Amino acid sequence: MTENNPYGSRPELLPGFMNDHHFGEGRRVVKLGLKESRELEAVSLNRFPPTATAALGWAAGSYDERRWWDDEEGWAEVAAELLSSFVMGEKHVAVFWGNLVMPTVTLPARTAVERARELLDAGPHFWIYPLGGSILIECLLDGQVTVATIPGT
């Protein structure tokens, strides 16, 4: 983060539906300020070691599973599978982007599944944290999806 590109300064880079005020109350997207984002990062993302590339440092055995997707349809299927229990429970998720100029957002898990392709298009490197949950999902540009139990939860 630099002074020229502070956290959340480019919300227009988010998927279009996240900036659409007419999107629908039941699928509401909330853009988090820096303080709220940092609080969520402290209980999720920051409990894993970072690398120089901003991806998380996964040592052997430090994650629960790893999957791969080949195209947007493959990613949509993986997202639907991984988030199915949160959709059923009508839970919300946070999405952290690999690019700090895009604000962290929270939204219903159902919306994240329905709009999975748009998440991928906006930021092919991101993390999904089901709020109040104990897992973190990392999605990388190369098609790798890693699911891990958050340490200390």
ROMI-310846 format. One record per residue (C-alpha): residue in one letter; residue number from 1; x, y, z. Coordinates in pm, whole numbers, plus 50000, padded with zeros to 5 digits. Example, Ala and Ser with C-alpha at 12.3 -4.5 7.8 and 13.67 -1.06 7.14 Angstrom:
<vokes>
@resn->A resi->1 X->51230 Y->49550 Z->50780 .
@resn->S resi->2 X->51367 Y->49894 Z->50714 .
</vokes>
This chain:
<vokes>
@resn->M resi->1 X->50000 Y->50000 Z->50000 .
@resn->T resi->2 X->50137 Y->50340 Z->49907 .
@resn->E resi->3 X->50017 Y->50695 Z->49952 .
@resn->N resi->4 X->49926 Y->50707 Z->49583 .
@resn->N resi->5 X->49719 Y->50389 Z->49605 .
@resn->P resi->6 X->49573 Y->50363 Z->49955 .
@resn->Y resi->7 X->49358 Y->50074 Z->50066 .
@resn->G resi->8 X->49021 Y->50063 Z->49894 .
@resn->S resi->9 X->49089 Y->50360 Z->49667 .
@resn->R resi->10 X->48967 Y->50182 Z->49352 .
@resn->P resi->11 X->48627 Y->50027 Z->49432 .
@resn->E resi->12 X->48538 Y->50057 Z->49063 .
@resn->L resi->13 X->48773 Y->49761 Z->49003 .
@resn->L resi->14 X->48535 Y->49537 Z->49200 .
@resn->P resi->15 X->48293 Y->49323 Z->49000 .
@resn->G resi->16 X->48014 Y->49541 Z->48862 .
@resn->F resi->17 X->47743 Y->49388 Z->49081 .
@resn->M resi->18 X->47935 Y->49500 Z->49390 .
@resn->N resi->19 X->47892 Y->49862 Z->49288 .
@resn->D resi->20 X->47530 Y->49828 Z->49173 .
@resn->H resi->21 X->47300 Y->49986 Z->49432 .
@resn->H resi->22 X->47003 Y->49810 Z->49269 .
@resn->F resi->23 X->47155 Y->49463 Z->49302 .
@resn->G resi->24 X->46912 Y->49344 Z->49567 .
@resn->E resi->25 X->46883 Y->49371 Z->49942 .
@resn->G resi->26 X->46907 Y->48995 Z->49999 .
@resn->R resi->27 X->47240 Y->48984 Z->49817 .
@resn->R resi->28 X->47388 Y->49298 Z->49970 .
@resn->V resi->29 X->47758 Y->49364 Z->49932 .
@resn->V resi->30 X->47933 Y->49565 Z->50203 .
@resn->K resi->31 X->48265 Y->49734 Z->50127 .
@resn->L resi->32 X->48481 Y->49739 Z->50437 .
@resn->G resi->33 X->48695 Y->50024 Z->50557 .
@resn->L resi->34 X->49059 Y->49967 Z->50645 .
@resn->K resi->35 X->48989 Y->49909 Z->51015 .
@resn->E resi->36 X->48717 Y->49648 Z->50952 .
@resn->S resi->37 X->48930 Y->49475 Z->50691 .
@resn->R resi->38 X->49228 Y->49458 Z->50927 .
@resn->E resi->39 X->49008 Y->49311 Z->51201 .
@resn->L resi->40 X->48891 Y->49032 Z->50970 .
@resn->E resi->41 X->49245 Y->48976 Z->50841 .
@resn->A resi->42 X->49366 Y->48931 Z->51200 .
@resn->V resi->43 X->49132 Y->48634 Z->51256 .
@resn->S resi->44 X->49181 Y->48475 Z->50915 .
@resn->L resi->45 X->49436 Y->48571 Z->50650 .
@resn->N resi->46 X->49709 Y->48692 Z->50885 .
@resn->R resi->47 X->49723 Y->48360 Z->51068 .
@resn->F resi->48 X->49909 Y->48211 Z->50771 .
@resn->P resi->49 X->50263 Y->48292 Z->50659 .
@resn->P resi->50 X->50282 Y->48522 Z->50354 .
@resn->T resi->51 X->50528 Y->48489 Z->50067 .
@resn->A resi->52 X->50697 Y->48751 Z->49851 .
@resn->T resi->53 X->50423 Y->48706 Z->49589 .
@resn->A resi->54 X->50138 Y->48778 Z->49835 .
@resn->A resi->55 X->50023 Y->48415 Z->49809 .
@resn->L resi->56 X->50024 Y->48233 Z->50139 .
@resn->G resi->57 X->50313 Y->48005 Z->50230 .
@resn->W resi->58 X->50168 Y->47658 Z->50242 .
@resn->A resi->59 X->50405 Y->47408 Z->50400 .
@resn->A resi->60 X->50331 Y->47041 Z->50347 .
@resn->G resi->61 X->50039 Y->46944 Z->50565 .
@resn->S resi->62 X->49945 Y->47303 Z->50653 .
@resn->Y resi->63 X->49630 Y->47291 Z->50442 .
@resn->D resi->64 X->49328 Y->47063 Z->50426 .
@resn->E resi->65 X->49294 Y->47024 Z->50051 .
@resn->R resi->66 X->49408 Y->47162 Z->49720 .
@resn->R resi->67 X->49206 Y->47172 Z->49400 .
@resn->W resi->68 X->49260 Y->47303 Z->49049 .
@resn->W resi->69 X->49034 Y->47471 Z->48797 .
@resn->D resi->70 X->49096 Y->47500 Z->48423 .
@resn->D resi->71 X->48846 Y->47770 Z->48328 .
@resn->E resi->72 X->48577 Y->47993 Z->48474 .
@resn->E resi->73 X->48324 Y->47710 Z->48472 .
@resn->G resi->74 X->48566 Y->47492 Z->48668 .
@resn->W resi->75 X->48618 Y->47768 Z->48924 .
@resn->A resi->76 X->48241 Y->47815 Z->48957 .
@resn->E resi->77 X->48200 Y->47444 Z->49031 .
@resn->V resi->78 X->48481 Y->47446 Z->49290 .
@resn->A resi->79 X->48337 Y->47757 Z->49458 .
@resn->A resi->80 X->47988 Y->47601 Z->49471 .
@resn->E resi->81 X->48125 Y->47285 Z->49633 .
@resn->L resi->82 X->48346 Y->47462 Z->49886 .
@resn->L resi->83 X->48081 Y->47712 Z->49992 .
@resn->S resi->84 X->47775 Y->47483 Z->49982 .
@resn->S resi->85 X->47742 Y->47444 Z->50361 .
@resn->F resi->86 X->47767 Y->47821 Z->50406 .
@resn->V resi->87 X->47505 Y->47880 Z->50138 .
@resn->M resi->88 X->47271 Y->47634 Z->50312 .
@resn->G resi->89 X->47330 Y->47812 Z->50643 .
@resn->E resi->90 X->47271 Y->48153 Z->50483 .
@resn->K resi->91 X->47613 Y->48269 Z->50603 .
@resn->H resi->92 X->47819 Y->48559 Z->50475 .
@resn->V resi->93 X->48176 Y->48555 Z->50348 .
@resn->A resi->94 X->48452 Y->48811 Z->50325 .
@resn->V resi->95 X->48656 Y->48843 Z->50007 .
@resn->F resi->96 X->49009 Y->48980 Z->50039 .
@resn->W resi->97 X->49178 Y->49078 Z->49714 .
@resn->G resi->98 X->49544 Y->49035 Z->49620 .
@resn->N resi->99 X->49531 Y->49401 Z->49519 .
@resn->L resi->100 X->49499 Y->49637 Z->49816 .
@resn->V resi->101 X->49339 Y->49917 Z->49615 .
@resn->M resi->102 X->49023 Y->49703 Z->49601 .
@resn->P resi->103 X->48838 Y->49709 Z->49932 .
@resn->T resi->104 X->48760 Y->49390 Z->50118 .
@resn->V resi->105 X->48392 Y->49307 Z->50084 .
@resn->T resi->106 X->48139 Y->49093 Z->50267 .
@resn->L resi->107 X->47844 Y->48933 Z->50094 .
@resn->P resi->108 X->47613 Y->48634 Z->50132 .
@resn->A resi->109 X->47783 Y->48305 Z->50048 .
@resn->R resi->110 X->47500 Y->48239 Z->49801 .
@resn->T resi->111 X->47592 Y->48555 Z->49609 .
@resn->A resi->112 X->47960 Y->48456 Z->49608 .
@resn->V resi->113 X->47863 Y->48124 Z->49449 .
@resn->E resi->114 X->47620 Y->48279 Z->49201 .
@resn->R resi->115 X->47879 Y->48539 Z->49097 .
@resn->A resi->116 X->48193 Y->48324 Z->49125 .
@resn->R resi->117 X->48300 Y->48394 Z->48765 .
@resn->E resi->118 X->48281 Y->48768 Z->48826 .
@resn->L resi->119 X->48498 Y->48736 Z->49139 .
@resn->L resi->120 X->48755 Y->48556 Z->48930 .
@resn->D resi->121 X->48742 Y->48817 Z->48653 .
@resn->A resi->122 X->48793 Y->49103 Z->48899 .
@resn->G resi->123 X->49083 Y->48956 Z->49088 .
@resn->P resi->124 X->49221 Y->48618 Z->49000 .
@resn->H resi->125 X->49414 Y->48618 Z->49330 .
@resn->F resi->126 X->49186 Y->48642 Z->49629 .
@resn->W resi->127 X->49085 Y->48477 Z->49955 .
@resn->I resi->128 X->48739 Y->48386 Z->50081 .
@resn->Y resi->129 X->48672 Y->48370 Z->50453 .
@resn->P resi->130 X->48330 Y->48245 Z->50571 .
@resn->L resi->131 X->48254 Y->48489 Z->50854 .
@resn->G resi->132 X->48281 Y->48328 Z->51195 .
@resn->G resi->133 X->48411 Y->48011 Z->51033 .
@resn->S resi->134 X->48735 Y->47823 Z->51072 .
@resn->I resi->135 X->48852 Y->47792 Z->50711 .
@resn->L resi->136 X->49019 Y->48013 Z->50454 .
@resn->I resi->137 X->49005 Y->47955 Z->50080 .
@resn->E resi->138 X->49282 Y->48090 Z->49857 .
@resn->C resi->139 X->49229 Y->48122 Z->49481 .
@resn->L resi->140 X->49532 Y->48184 Z->49260 .
@resn->L resi->141 X->49562 Y->48290 Z->48898 .
@resn->D resi->142 X->49721 Y->47957 Z->48798 .
@resn->G resi->143 X->49401 Y->47769 Z->48888 .
@resn->Q resi->144 X->49507 Y->47652 Z->49230 .
@resn->V resi->145 X->49255 Y->47663 Z->49515 .
@resn->T resi->146 X->49378 Y->47586 Z->49863 .
@resn->V resi->147 X->49149 Y->47526 Z->50161 .
@resn->A resi->148 X->49295 Y->47543 Z->50510 .
@resn->T resi->149 X->49174 Y->47539 Z->50868 .
@resn->I resi->150 X->49269 Y->47867 Z->51030 .
@resn->P resi->151 X->49522 Y->47810 Z->51311 .
@resn->G resi->152 X->49391 Y->47895 Z->51655 .
@resn->T resi->153 X->49021 Y->47874 Z->51567 .
</vokes>
